[in-house]
Amino acid sequence: MFGVRHSLDYTCASDKRIWHPLSLQSMPSREFVAVVNKILSGKYGLLTYARGHLAQN
């Protein structure tokens, strides 16, 4: 109903497993390095996208 607010459960950075490249741009340096290291080691994933059309794998 209108006017009823529920607390939203946002995923914090440590719970996120797949990352969008644009979301990495706004991170503090230490957190960025930690996430990129996990992406490179294969623990986390990175979304691929191409601007204006679908990404081809």
C-alpha distance matrix in Angstrom:
0.0 3.7 6.4 6.0 9.0 10.7 14.4 15.6 18.8 21.0 24.3 27.2 30.4 32.3 29.9 30.0 32.6 32.5 32.9 32.6 35.7 33.8 31.8 35.2 36.3 34.1 35.1 37.6 41.1 41.3 38.0 38.9 42.3 40.9 38.4 41.1 43.6 41.2 40.7 44.4 45.1 42.7 40.1 37.4 36.9 36.8 35.0 37.4 36.5 38.6 37.6 37.4 37.9 37.2 39.1 42.1 43.2
3.7 0.0 3.8 5.6 8.3 11.1 14.6 15.7 19.3 21.1 24.6 27.1 30.2 32.5 30.5 30.4 33.2 32.9 32.8 32.3 35.1 32.9 31.0 34.4 35.2 32.8 34.0 36.4 40.0 40.6 37.4 38.3 41.8 40.6 38.3 40.9 43.5 41.4 40.8 44.6 45.5 43.3 40.8 37.9 37.4 36.9 35.1 37.4 36.3 38.2 36.8 36.7 37.5 37.2 39.1 42.3 43.6
6.4 3.8 0.0 3.8 6.3 9.8 13.0 14.8 18.5 20.3 24.0 26.1 29.4 31.6 29.9 30.2 33.2 33.2 33.0 32.6 35.2 32.9 30.7 34.0 34.6 31.9 33.0 35.1 38.7 39.2 36.2 37.4 40.9 39.7 37.6 40.4 43.0 41.0 40.7 44.5 45.3 43.4 40.7 37.9 37.7 37.3 35.8 38.3 37.3 39.2 37.9 38.1 39.1 38.8 40.5 43.8 44.9
6.0 5.6 3.8 0.0 3.8 6.6 10.1 12.2 15.7 18.1 21.7 23.9 27.4 29.2 27.4 27.9 31.0 31.3 31.4 31.4 34.3 32.2 29.8 32.9 33.9 31.2 31.9 34.0 37.6 37.7 34.6 36.0 39.3 37.9 35.8 38.8 41.1 39.0 38.8 42.6 43.2 41.2 38.4 35.8 35.8 35.7 34.5 37.2 36.6 38.8 37.8 38.2 39.0 38.3 39.8 42.9 43.7
9.0 8.3 6.3 3.8 0.0 3.8 6.6 8.8 12.4 14.6 18.3 20.4 23.8 25.7 24.1 24.7 27.9 28.4 28.3 28.5 31.2 29.2 26.6 29.5 30.6 27.8 28.4 30.3 33.9 34.0 30.9 32.4 35.7 34.2 32.3 35.3 37.6 35.5 35.6 39.3 39.9 38.1 35.2 32.6 32.8 32.7 31.7 34.6 34.2 36.5 35.6 36.3 37.1 36.4 37.6 40.8 41.4
10.7 11.1 9.8 6.6 3.8 0.0 3.8 6.1 9.4 12.1 15.6 17.8 21.4 22.9 21.1 22.0 25.1 25.9 26.2 26.8 29.7 28.1 25.3 28.1 29.5 26.9 27.0 29.0 32.5 32.2 29.0 30.6 33.7 31.9 30.0 33.2 35.2 32.9 33.1 36.9 37.2 35.3 32.3 29.9 30.3 30.6 29.8 32.9 32.8 35.5 35.0 35.9 36.4 35.3 36.2 39.2 39.6
14.4 14.6 13.0 10.1 6.6 3.8 0.0 3.8 6.6 9.3 12.7 14.5 18.2 19.6 18.1 19.2 22.6 23.7 23.9 24.8 27.6 26.0 22.9 25.4 27.0 24.3 24.0 25.8 29.2 28.7 25.6 27.4 30.5 28.6 26.9 30.2 32.1 29.9 30.3 34.1 34.3 32.7 29.6 27.3 28.0 28.4 28.0 31.2 31.5 34.3 33.9 35.2 35.7 34.6 35.1 38.1 38.3
15.6 15.7 14.8 12.2 8.8 6.1 3.8 0.0 3.8 6.0 9.5 11.8 15.3 17.0 15.2 15.9 19.2 20.1 20.3 21.1 24.0 22.6 19.5 22.2 23.9 21.5 21.3 23.4 26.7 26.4 23.1 24.6 27.7 25.9 23.9 27.0 29.1 26.8 27.0 30.8 31.2 29.4 26.4 24.0 24.5 24.8 24.2 27.5 27.7 30.6 30.3 31.7 32.1 30.9 31.4 34.3 34.5
18.8 19.3 18.5 15.7 12.4 9.4 6.6 3.8 0.0 3.8 6.5 9.0 12.6 13.7 11.7 12.8 16.1 17.4 18.0 19.4 22.4 21.5 18.2 20.5 22.7 20.5 19.8 21.9 24.9 24.2 20.7 22.3 25.1 23.0 21.1 24.3 26.1 23.7 24.1 27.8 27.9 26.2 23.0 20.8 21.7 22.4 22.3 25.7 26.5 29.6 29.8 31.4 31.6 30.0 30.1 32.8 32.6
21.0 21.1 20.3 18.1 14.6 12.1 9.3 6.0 3.8 0.0 3.8 6.2 9.4 11.4 9.8 10.2 13.7 14.7 14.7 16.0 18.8 17.9 14.5 16.7 18.9 16.7 16.1 18.4 21.4 21.0 17.5 18.8 21.8 20.0 17.9 21.1 23.1 20.9 21.1 24.9 25.3 23.7 20.8 18.3 19.0 19.3 19.3 22.7 23.4 26.5 26.7 28.6 28.9 27.4 27.4 30.2 30.0
24.3 24.6 24.0 21.7 18.3 15.6 12.7 9.5 6.5 3.8 0.0 3.8 6.5 8.1 6.1 6.6 10.1 11.6 12.0 13.9 16.8 16.5 13.0 14.7 17.5 15.8 14.7 17.0 19.5 18.8 15.1 16.3 19.0 16.9 14.7 17.9 19.7 17.3 17.6 21.4 21.6 20.1 17.1 14.6 15.6 16.4 16.8 20.4 21.7 25.0 25.6 27.8 27.9 26.1 25.6 28.1 27.6
27.2 27.1 26.1 23.9 20.4 17.8 14.5 11.8 9.0 6.2 3.8 0.0 3.8 5.6 5.6 6.7 10.5 12.2 12.0 14.2 16.4 16.1 12.4 13.3 15.9 14.0 12.2 13.9 16.5 15.4 11.9 13.7 16.3 14.2 12.5 16.0 17.6 15.7 16.5 20.1 20.4 19.4 16.4 14.2 15.7 16.5 17.6 21.1 22.6 25.8 26.5 29.0 29.3 27.7 26.8 29.3 28.6
30.4 30.2 29.4 27.4 23.8 21.4 18.2 15.3 12.6 9.4 6.5 3.8 0.0 3.8 5.5 5.4 8.6 10.2 9.5 12.0 13.6 13.9 10.2 10.2 13.2 11.9 9.5 11.4 13.4 12.3 8.6 10.1 12.6 10.6 8.7 12.2 14.0 12.3 13.1 16.6 17.1 16.5 13.7 11.4 13.1 13.7 15.4 18.8 20.6 23.8 24.6 27.5 27.8 26.2 24.8 27.3 26.3
32.3 32.5 31.6 29.2 25.7 22.9 19.6 17.0 13.7 11.4 8.1 5.6 3.8 0.0 3.8 5.7 8.2 10.9 11.2 14.4 16.1 16.9 13.5 13.0 16.2 15.2 12.3 13.5 14.8 12.8 9.4 11.4 12.9 9.9 8.7 12.4 13.1 10.9 12.7 15.9 15.6 15.1 11.8 10.5 13.1 14.6 16.9 20.4 22.7 26.0 27.3 30.2 30.2 28.2 26.6 28.6 27.2
29.9 30.5 29.9 27.4 24.1 21.1 18.1 15.2 11.7 9.8 6.1 5.6 5.5 3.8 0.0 3.8 6.4 9.5 10.9 14.1 16.6 17.6 14.2 14.5 17.9 17.1 14.9 16.6 18.1 16.5 12.9 14.3 16.0 13.0 11.0 14.5 15.3 12.4 13.5 17.1 16.5 15.2 11.8 10.2 12.4 14.3 16.0 19.7 21.9 25.5 26.9 29.5 29.1 26.8 25.5 27.5 26.1
30.0 30.4 30.2 27.9 24.7 22.0 19.2 15.9 12.8 10.2 6.6 6.7 5.4 5.7 3.8 0.0 3.8 6.0 7.2 10.5 13.1 14.3 11.3 11.8 15.4 15.1 13.3 15.8 17.2 16.2 12.4 12.9 14.8 12.5 9.6 12.5 14.1 11.3 11.3 15.1 15.2 13.5 10.7 8.1 9.4 10.8 12.2 16.0 18.1 21.7 23.2 25.8 25.4 23.1 21.8 23.8 22.6
32.6 33.2 33.2 31.0 27.9 25.1 22.6 19.2 16.1 13.7 10.1 10.5 8.6 8.2 6.4 3.8 0.0 3.8 6.6 10.2 12.8 14.9 12.6 12.7 16.4 17.0 15.3 17.7 18.5 17.4 13.9 13.7 14.9 12.6 9.4 11.5 12.7 9.4 8.9 12.6 12.5 10.2 7.7 4.9 6.2 8.5 10.4 14.0 16.7 20.4 22.4 25.1 24.2 21.6 19.8 21.4 19.8
32.5 32.9 33.2 31.3 28.4 25.9 23.7 20.1 17.4 14.7 11.6 12.2 10.2 10.9 9.5 6.0 3.8 0.0 3.8 7.0 9.8 12.2 10.6 11.0 14.7 15.7 14.8 17.8 18.5 18.2 14.8 13.6 15.2 13.8 10.1 11.2 13.3 10.6 8.7 12.3 13.2 10.7 9.4 5.8 4.5 5.5 6.6 10.4 12.9 16.6 18.7 21.3 20.4 17.9 16.1 18.0 16.6
32.9 32.8 33.0 31.4 28.3 26.2 23.9 20.3 18.0 14.7 12.0 12.0 9.5 11.2 10.9 7.2 6.6 3.8 0.0 3.8 6.3 8.5 7.0 7.4 10.9 12.2 11.7 14.9 15.7 16.0 12.8 11.0 13.2 12.6 8.8 9.6 12.5 10.8 8.7 12.1 14.0 12.2 11.4 7.6 6.1 4.8 5.9 9.3 11.4 14.8 16.5 19.4 19.1 17.2 15.5 17.8 17.0
32.6 32.3 32.6 31.4 28.5 26.8 24.8 21.1 19.4 16.0 13.9 14.2 12.0 14.4 14.1 10.5 10.2 7.0 3.8 0.0 3.8 5.5 5.5 6.9 9.5 11.2 11.9 15.5 16.4 17.5 14.6 12.3 14.8 15.1 11.5 11.5 14.9 13.9 11.3 14.3 16.7 15.1 14.8 11.0 8.8 6.0 5.2 7.6 8.7 11.8 12.9 15.9 16.1 14.6 13.2 16.1 16.1
35.7 35.1 35.2 34.3 31.2 29.7 27.6 24.0 22.4 18.8 16.8 16.4 13.6 16.1 16.6 13.1 12.8 9.8 6.3 3.8 0.0 3.8 5.5 5.4 7.0 9.8 10.8 14.1 14.5 16.2 13.9 10.8 13.2 14.4 11.2 10.3 14.0 13.9 11.2 13.5 16.5 15.6 15.9 12.4 10.4 7.0 7.0 8.0 8.9 11.2 12.1 15.6 16.2 15.4 13.6 16.3 16.4
33.8 32.9 32.9 32.2 29.2 28.1 26.0 22.6 21.5 17.9 16.5 16.1 13.9 16.9 17.6 14.3 14.9 12.2 8.5 5.5 3.8 0.0 3.8 5.4 5.4 7.5 9.7 13.2 14.4 16.6 14.3 11.7 14.7 16.1 13.2 12.9 16.7 16.8 14.5 16.9 19.9 19.1 19.0 15.4 13.7 10.5 9.9 10.8 10.5 12.2 12.0 15.3 16.7 16.4 15.4 18.6 19.3
31.8 31.0 30.7 29.8 26.6 25.3 22.9 19.5 18.2 14.5 13.0 12.4 10.2 13.5 14.2 11.3 12.6 10.6 7.0 5.5 5.5 3.8 0.0 3.8 5.4 5.9 7.2 11.0 12.8 14.5 11.7 9.8 13.2 14.0 11.1 11.9 15.5 15.2 13.6 16.5 19.0 18.2 17.4 13.8 12.9 10.5 10.6 12.6 13.0 15.3 15.4 18.5 19.6 18.9 17.9 21.0 21.2
35.2 34.4 34.0 32.9 29.5 28.1 25.4 22.2 20.5 16.7 14.7 13.3 10.2 13.0 14.5 11.8 12.7 11.0 7.4 6.9 5.4 5.4 3.8 0.0 3.8 5.6 5.5 8.8 9.7 11.4 9.0 6.4 9.6 10.9 8.4 8.7 12.3 12.7 11.4 13.8 16.5 16.4 15.9 12.7 12.2 10.0 11.2 13.1 14.2 16.4 16.9 20.3 21.3 20.6 18.9 21.6 21.4
36.3 35.2 34.6 33.9 30.6 29.5 27.0 23.9 22.7 18.9 17.5 15.9 13.2 16.2 17.9 15.4 16.4 14.7 10.9 9.5 7.0 5.4 5.4 3.8 0.0 3.8 5.7 8.5 9.4 12.2 10.8 8.1 11.2 13.3 11.6 11.3 14.9 16.0 14.6 16.6 19.6 19.8 19.5 16.4 15.7 13.1 13.8 15.0 15.3 16.8 16.5 20.0 21.6 21.5 20.1 23.0 23.2
34.1 32.8 31.9 31.2 27.8 26.9 24.3 21.5 20.5 16.7 15.8 14.0 11.9 15.2 17.1 15.1 17.0 15.7 12.2 11.2 9.8 7.5 5.9 5.6 3.8 0.0 3.8 6.8 9.1 11.8 10.1 8.7 12.3 13.9 12.5 13.3 16.6 17.4 16.7 19.0 21.5 21.7 20.8 17.7 17.6 15.4 16.1 17.8 18.0 19.6 19.1 22.3 24.0 23.9 22.9 26.0 26.2
35.1 34.0 33.0 31.9 28.4 27.0 24.0 21.3 19.8 16.1 14.7 12.2 9.5 12.3 14.9 13.3 15.3 14.8 11.7 11.9 10.8 9.7 7.2 5.5 5.7 3.8 0.0 3.8 6.3 8.2 6.3 5.6 9.3 10.5 9.6 11.0 14.0 14.7 14.7 17.0 19.2 19.7 18.5 15.8 16.4 15.0 16.4 18.6 19.5 21.6 21.6 25.0 26.3 25.8 24.3 27.1 26.8
37.6 36.4 35.1 34.0 30.3 29.0 25.8 23.4 21.9 18.4 17.0 13.9 11.4 13.5 16.6 15.8 17.7 17.8 14.9 15.5 14.1 13.2 11.0 8.8 8.5 6.8 3.8 0.0 3.8 5.8 5.5 6.1 8.7 10.2 10.7 12.1 14.3 15.7 16.4 18.2 20.1 21.3 20.0 17.9 19.0 17.9 19.8 21.8 22.9 24.9 25.0 28.4 29.8 29.3 27.7 30.3 29.8
41.1 40.0 38.7 37.6 33.9 32.5 29.2 26.7 24.9 21.4 19.5 16.5 13.4 14.8 18.1 17.2 18.5 18.5 15.7 16.4 14.5 14.4 12.8 9.7 9.4 9.1 6.3 3.8 0.0 3.8 5.5 5.1 6.2 8.7 10.0 10.5 12.2 14.4 15.2 16.3 18.3 20.0 19.2 17.6 18.8 17.7 20.1 21.8 23.3 25.1 25.5 29.1 30.4 29.8 27.8 30.1 29.3
41.3 40.6 39.2 37.7 34.0 32.2 28.7 26.4 24.2 21.0 18.8 15.4 12.3 12.8 16.5 16.2 17.4 18.2 16.0 17.5 16.2 16.6 14.5 11.4 12.2 11.8 8.2 5.8 3.8 0.0 3.8 5.4 5.3 6.3 8.8 10.0 10.7 12.6 14.4 15.5 16.7 18.7 17.4 16.4 18.3 18.0 20.8 23.0 24.9 27.1 27.9 31.5 32.4 31.4 29.2 31.3 30.1
38.0 37.4 36.2 34.6 30.9 29.0 25.6 23.1 20.7 17.5 15.1 11.9 8.6 9.4 12.9 12.4 13.9 14.8 12.8 14.6 13.9 14.3 11.7 9.0 10.8 10.1 6.3 5.5 5.5 3.8 0.0 3.8 5.5 5.1 6.2 8.6 9.9 10.8 12.3 14.3 15.5 16.7 15.1 13.5 15.5 15.3 18.0 20.5 22.5 25.0 25.8 29.3 30.1 28.9 26.9 29.0 27.9
38.9 38.3 37.4 36.0 32.4 30.6 27.4 24.6 22.3 18.8 16.3 13.7 10.1 11.4 14.3 12.9 13.7 13.6 11.0 12.3 10.8 11.7 9.8 6.4 8.1 8.7 5.6 6.1 5.1 5.4 3.8 0.0 3.8 5.5 5.3 6.1 8.5 10.0 10.5 12.2 14.2 15.4 14.5 12.6 13.8 12.9 15.5 17.6 19.5 21.8 22.7 26.3 27.1 26.0 23.8 26.0 25.0
42.3 41.8 40.9 39.3 35.7 33.7 30.5 27.7 25.1 21.8 19.0 16.3 12.6 12.9 16.0 14.8 14.9 15.2 13.2 14.8 13.2 14.7 13.2 9.6 11.2 12.3 9.3 8.7 6.2 5.3 5.5 3.8 0.0 3.8 5.5 5.2 6.1 8.7 9.8 10.5 12.2 14.3 13.8 12.7 14.4 14.0 17.2 19.0 21.3 23.6 24.9 28.6 29.1 27.9 25.3 27.0 25.5
40.9 40.6 39.7 37.9 34.2 31.9 28.6 25.9 23.0 20.0 16.9 14.2 10.6 9.9 13.0 12.5 12.6 13.8 12.6 15.1 14.4 16.1 14.0 10.9 13.3 13.9 10.5 10.2 8.7 6.3 5.1 5.5 3.8 0.0 3.8 5.6 5.3 6.4 8.8 10.1 10.7 12.6 11.2 10.7 13.2 13.8 17.1 19.5 22.2 24.9 26.4 30.0 30.2 28.5 26.0 27.6 25.9
38.4 38.3 37.6 35.8 32.3 30.0 26.9 23.9 21.1 17.9 14.7 12.5 8.7 8.7 11.0 9.6 9.4 10.1 8.8 11.5 11.2 13.2 11.1 8.4 11.6 12.5 9.6 10.7 10.0 8.8 6.2 5.3 5.5 3.8 0.0 3.8 5.4 5.1 6.2 8.7 9.9 10.6 9.3 7.7 9.7 10.1 13.4 16.0 18.7 21.5 23.2 26.6 26.7 24.9 22.5 24.2 22.6
41.1 40.9 40.4 38.8 35.3 33.2 30.2 27.0 24.3 21.1 17.9 16.0 12.2 12.4 14.5 12.5 11.5 11.2 9.6 11.5 10.3 12.9 11.9 8.7 11.3 13.3 11.0 12.1 10.5 10.0 8.6 6.1 5.2 5.6 3.8 0.0 3.8 5.4 4.9 6.1 8.5 9.8 9.9 8.4 9.5 9.3 12.7 14.6 17.3 19.8 21.7 25.3 25.3 23.7 20.9 22.3 20.6
43.6 43.5 43.0 41.1 37.6 35.2 32.1 29.1 26.1 23.1 19.7 17.6 14.0 13.1 15.3 14.1 12.7 13.3 12.5 14.9 14.0 16.7 15.5 12.3 14.9 16.6 14.0 14.3 12.2 10.7 9.9 8.5 6.1 5.3 5.4 3.8 0.0 3.8 5.4 5.1 6.2 8.7 8.8 8.9 10.9 11.7 15.4 17.3 20.4 23.0 25.1 28.7 28.4 26.5 23.5 24.5 22.4
41.2 41.4 41.0 39.0 35.5 32.9 29.9 26.8 23.7 20.9 17.3 15.7 12.3 10.9 12.4 11.3 9.4 10.6 10.8 13.9 13.9 16.8 15.2 12.7 16.0 17.4 14.7 15.7 14.4 12.6 10.8 10.0 8.7 6.4 5.1 5.4 3.8 0.0 3.8 5.4 5.0 6.2 5.2 5.6 8.4 10.3 14.0 16.4 19.7 22.7 25.0 28.4 27.8 25.5 22.7 23.6 21.3
40.7 40.8 40.7 38.8 35.6 33.1 30.3 27.0 24.1 21.1 17.6 16.5 13.1 12.7 13.5 11.3 8.9 8.7 8.7 11.3 11.2 14.5 13.6 11.4 14.6 16.7 14.7 16.4 15.2 14.4 12.3 10.5 9.8 8.8 6.2 4.9 5.4 3.8 0.0 3.8 5.5 5.2 5.9 4.5 5.6 6.8 10.6 12.7 16.1 19.1 21.6 24.9 24.2 21.9 19.0 19.9 17.6
44.4 44.6 44.5 42.6 39.3 36.9 34.1 30.8 27.8 24.9 21.4 20.1 16.6 15.9 17.1 15.1 12.6 12.3 12.1 14.3 13.5 16.9 16.5 13.8 16.6 19.0 17.0 18.2 16.3 15.5 14.3 12.2 10.5 10.1 8.7 6.1 5.1 5.4 3.8 0.0 3.8 5.4 7.7 7.9 8.6 9.4 13.1 14.3 17.8 20.3 23.0 26.4 25.6 23.4 20.1 20.5 17.9
45.1 45.5 45.3 43.2 39.9 37.2 34.3 31.2 27.9 25.3 21.6 20.4 17.1 15.6 16.5 15.2 12.5 13.2 14.0 16.7 16.5 19.9 19.0 16.5 19.6 21.5 19.2 20.1 18.3 16.7 15.5 14.2 12.2 10.7 9.9 8.5 6.2 5.0 5.5 3.8 0.0 3.8 5.8 7.8 9.6 11.7 15.3 17.0 20.6 23.4 26.2 29.5 28.4 25.9 22.7 22.8 19.9
42.7 43.3 43.4 41.2 38.1 35.3 32.7 29.4 26.2 23.7 20.1 19.4 16.5 15.1 15.2 13.5 10.2 10.7 12.2 15.1 15.6 19.1 18.2 16.4 19.8 21.7 19.7 21.3 20.0 18.7 16.7 15.4 14.3 12.6 10.6 9.8 8.7 6.2 5.2 5.4 3.8 0.0 3.8 5.5 6.8 9.6 13.0 14.8 18.5 21.6 24.6 27.6 26.2 23.4 20.3 20.4 17.5
40.1 40.8 40.7 38.4 35.2 32.3 29.6 26.4 23.0 20.8 17.1 16.4 13.7 11.8 11.8 10.7 7.7 9.4 11.4 14.8 15.9 19.0 17.4 15.9 19.5 20.8 18.5 20.0 19.2 17.4 15.1 14.5 13.8 11.2 9.3 9.9 8.8 5.2 5.9 7.7 5.8 3.8 0.0 3.8 6.9 10.3 13.5 16.2 19.7 23.1 25.8 28.8 27.5 24.7 22.0 22.6 19.9
37.4 37.9 37.9 35.8 32.6 29.9 27.3 24.0 20.8 18.3 14.6 14.2 11.4 10.5 10.2 8.1 4.9 5.8 7.6 11.0 12.4 15.4 13.8 12.7 16.4 17.7 15.8 17.9 17.6 16.4 13.5 12.6 12.7 10.7 7.7 8.4 8.9 5.6 4.5 7.9 7.8 5.5 3.8 0.0 3.8 6.9 10.1 13.1 16.5 19.9 22.4 25.4 24.3 21.7 19.2 20.2 18.0
36.9 37.4 37.7 35.8 32.8 30.3 28.0 24.5 21.7 19.0 15.6 15.7 13.1 13.1 12.4 9.4 6.2 4.5 6.1 8.8 10.4 13.7 12.9 12.2 15.7 17.6 16.4 19.0 18.8 18.3 15.5 13.8 14.4 13.2 9.7 9.5 10.9 8.4 5.6 8.6 9.6 6.8 6.9 3.8 0.0 3.8 6.6 9.5 12.9 16.4 19.1 21.9 20.7 18.0 15.4 16.5 14.4
36.8 36.9 37.3 35.7 32.7 30.6 28.4 24.8 22.4 19.3 16.4 16.5 13.7 14.6 14.3 10.8 8.5 5.5 4.8 6.0 7.0 10.5 10.5 10.0 13.1 15.4 15.0 17.9 17.7 18.0 15.3 12.9 14.0 13.8 10.1 9.3 11.7 10.3 6.8 9.4 11.7 9.6 10.3 6.9 3.8 0.0 3.8 6.4 9.6 13.0 15.5 18.6 17.7 15.3 12.8 14.4 12.9
35.0 35.1 35.8 34.5 31.7 29.8 28.0 24.2 22.3 19.3 16.8 17.6 15.4 16.9 16.0 12.2 10.4 6.6 5.9 5.2 7.0 9.9 10.6 11.2 13.8 16.1 16.4 19.8 20.1 20.8 18.0 15.5 17.2 17.1 13.4 12.7 15.4 14.0 10.6 13.1 15.3 13.0 13.5 10.1 6.6 3.8 0.0 3.8 6.5 10.1 12.6 15.3 14.3 11.9 9.7 11.9 11.3
37.4 37.4 38.3 37.2 34.6 32.9 31.2 27.5 25.7 22.7 20.4 21.1 18.8 20.4 19.7 16.0 14.0 10.4 9.3 7.6 8.0 10.8 12.6 13.1 15.0 17.8 18.6 21.8 21.8 23.0 20.5 17.6 19.0 19.5 16.0 14.6 17.3 16.4 12.7 14.3 17.0 14.8 16.2 13.1 9.5 6.4 3.8 0.0 3.8 7.0 10.1 12.8 11.5 9.2 6.5 8.7 8.6
36.5 36.3 37.3 36.6 34.2 32.8 31.5 27.7 26.5 23.4 21.7 22.6 20.6 22.7 21.9 18.1 16.7 12.9 11.4 8.7 8.9 10.5 13.0 14.2 15.3 18.0 19.5 22.9 23.3 24.9 22.5 19.5 21.3 22.2 18.7 17.3 20.4 19.7 16.1 17.8 20.6 18.5 19.7 16.5 12.9 9.6 6.5 3.8 0.0 3.7 6.5 9.1 8.1 6.6 4.9 8.3 9.8
38.6 38.2 39.2 38.8 36.5 35.5 34.3 30.6 29.6 26.5 25.0 25.8 23.8 26.0 25.5 21.7 20.4 16.6 14.8 11.8 11.2 12.2 15.3 16.4 16.8 19.6 21.6 24.9 25.1 27.1 25.0 21.8 23.6 24.9 21.5 19.8 23.0 22.7 19.1 20.3 23.4 21.6 23.1 19.9 16.4 13.0 10.1 7.0 3.7 0.0 3.8 6.3 5.8 5.9 5.0 8.2 10.7
37.6 36.8 37.9 37.8 35.6 35.0 33.9 30.3 29.8 26.7 25.6 26.5 24.6 27.3 26.9 23.2 22.4 18.7 16.5 12.9 12.1 12.0 15.4 16.9 16.5 19.1 21.6 25.0 25.5 27.9 25.8 22.7 24.9 26.4 23.2 21.7 25.1 25.0 21.6 23.0 26.2 24.6 25.8 22.4 19.1 15.5 12.6 10.1 6.5 3.8 0.0 3.8 5.7 7.7 8.3 11.6 14.4
37.4 36.7 38.1 38.2 36.3 35.9 35.2 31.7 31.4 28.6 27.8 29.0 27.5 30.2 29.5 25.8 25.1 21.3 19.4 15.9 15.6 15.3 18.5 20.3 20.0 22.3 25.0 28.4 29.1 31.5 29.3 26.3 28.6 30.0 26.6 25.3 28.7 28.4 24.9 26.4 29.5 27.6 28.8 25.4 21.9 18.6 15.3 12.8 9.1 6.3 3.8 0.0 3.8 7.2 9.3 12.2 15.6
37.9 37.5 39.1 39.0 37.1 36.4 35.7 32.1 31.6 28.9 27.9 29.3 27.8 30.2 29.1 25.4 24.2 20.4 19.1 16.1 16.2 16.7 19.6 21.3 21.6 24.0 26.3 29.8 30.4 32.4 30.1 27.1 29.1 30.2 26.7 25.3 28.4 27.8 24.2 25.6 28.4 26.2 27.5 24.3 20.7 17.7 14.3 11.5 8.1 5.8 5.7 3.8 0.0 3.8 6.5 9.1 12.7
37.2 37.2 38.8 38.3 36.4 35.3 34.6 30.9 30.0 27.4 26.1 27.7 26.2 28.2 26.8 23.1 21.6 17.9 17.2 14.6 15.4 16.4 18.9 20.6 21.5 23.9 25.8 29.3 29.8 31.4 28.9 26.0 27.9 28.5 24.9 23.7 26.5 25.5 21.9 23.4 25.9 23.4 24.7 21.7 18.0 15.3 11.9 9.2 6.6 5.9 7.7 7.2 3.8 0.0 3.8 6.4 9.7
39.1 39.1 40.5 39.8 37.6 36.2 35.1 31.4 30.1 27.4 25.6 26.8 24.8 26.6 25.5 21.8 19.8 16.1 15.5 13.2 13.6 15.4 17.9 18.9 20.1 22.9 24.3 27.7 27.8 29.2 26.9 23.8 25.3 26.0 22.5 20.9 23.5 22.7 19.0 20.1 22.7 20.3 22.0 19.2 15.4 12.8 9.7 6.5 4.9 5.0 8.3 9.3 6.5 3.8 0.0 3.8 6.5
42.1 42.3 43.8 42.9 40.8 39.2 38.1 34.3 32.8 30.2 28.1 29.3 27.3 28.6 27.5 23.8 21.4 18.0 17.8 16.1 16.3 18.6 21.0 21.6 23.0 26.0 27.1 30.3 30.1 31.3 29.0 26.0 27.0 27.6 24.2 22.3 24.5 23.6 19.9 20.5 22.8 20.4 22.6 20.2 16.5 14.4 11.9 8.7 8.3 8.2 11.6 12.2 9.1 6.4 3.8 0.0 3.8
43.2 43.6 44.9 43.7 41.4 39.6 38.3 34.5 32.6 30.0 27.6 28.6 26.3 27.2 26.1 22.6 19.8 16.6 17.0 16.1 16.4 19.3 21.2 21.4 23.2 26.2 26.8 29.8 29.3 30.1 27.9 25.0 25.5 25.9 22.6 20.6 22.4 21.3 17.6 17.9 19.9 17.5 19.9 18.0 14.4 12.9 11.3 8.6 9.8 10.7 14.4 15.6 12.7 9.7 6.5 3.8 0.0
